[in-house]
Amino acid sequence: MNTTPEHDERIAKMTFASVYPHYVTKIEKKGRTKEELHQVIEWLTGYDEAMLQKLIEKKVTFEQFFQNASLHNNAHLITGVICGYRVEEITNPLTQQVRYLDKLVDELAKGRKMEKILRTS
């Protein structure tokens, strides 16, 4: 599924710090913890809690956020629809990575088991 260049640009320039509080609110409203959120983010990106805090303070864009991330080898196993897009069909790599993160946060909020979210057997 193709996104528009404008859509991809908007996502690239959005700061992680502006979206992070929405992730926290979403998962806490559903009874999940910030620690679980950080575990999911670390699984996908390799960023531990201290690094995550630095990136939030620096107000890095999603482009910068994913530029230095070590994407998990099983990230390609993240599939499904998020924000109207089927993540496995998104052609722009950065937009796909941001949607991977959105999908994981969504699964966490929906109460999915951590083993399933982290794509472990």
N, C-alpha and C positions, 0 to 999 in steps of 0.2 A: 504494500500500500504506500503510495507516494504522499508525502506531506509537501506543502508549498515551500519555496525558498524563504518566504517571509515568516512562515511558521517556524521553520528550522532556525532562522536568525533570531527570532524572538526568544526561543528556548535557550539558544547558546548564550545570549546576553543576560538572561535572568540570573539573579544571584541565588546561590544555594541558601544563603542566610534568610532570604525573603520567603522561601518555600518551607524550610525546616520547621518553623513553628506550626505550620499547617499539618505537617506530618505528625508532629507530637500531639496536637489537638485531636486529630483523627483517630490515632491509635489509643490514646488515653480515654477518649469518649467511649470506646468499645472495650475498656477494661484491660488493655495491654500496657506494658511499661516502656519507659524511655530506654531502659537497658535492653529490652528486646528489639526496639527500633535500632539502637546502636549496633546490636549483634547482626541484624539484617544488613545494615549499611556497610559494616566491616566485611561481611561475607562477600558482598558484591564488589566493593572498591578496594579493600585492604586497609582502609583508614581506621585506626583505633580511635578511642574516645578523645585522647589528647589532640591528635591531628585534626579530628573533626572540629573540635573547638577552635583551633587555630584558623581553619578554613572559614568558619563562620565569622570569626572576628575580622579576618581580612576581607570579608565580603566578596569572595571569589565568585566568578560566573560559573554556570554549569560547564561551559567550555573548559575553563581552567580546572574545575573540580575533576572532570573525567580525563583531562589530559595527563594528569599525574597519577591517576588511579591504576591499580593492578586488577583489572577485571577478572573475576573468578572464572576458572576454566569451564564451569557448568552454567555460566550466565546464558548461554544459548538455549538452555532448557526452559527458560522463562518464556511462556507462551500465553496467549489469550488476548482479550480485548481490554484496553484501558484508554479512557478519554476518546472513545470512538475509533481507535486504531488497533489493529491486530499487531502486537509488538513484533512478532516474528517476520512480518512483512514490511516493516519500516525500512526504507532503503538508506536513509541518512544515519550513519553510525552514531553520532552524538545524540540525535533525537531518540534513537533506539535505546541507547544507554540510559537516558533520562527516563524513558518510559519503562525500562526494566525496573528502575528504582521505584517509580510510581506503582508498578504492578506488585512489587514485593511489599510495599507499605499497605496497599489495598488488601493483599492476602493476610497480612498481619492483623489489620483492623477487622477483617471478616472472621477471625478466630481460627484460621488454619493452623495446624500443628507446625512447630518450628522445623521439624525434620523435613516436612513437605516444602515449606518456604525455602529452605536452604538446599533443596534438591539433593538430599542425601538418601541413600538406600536404606 
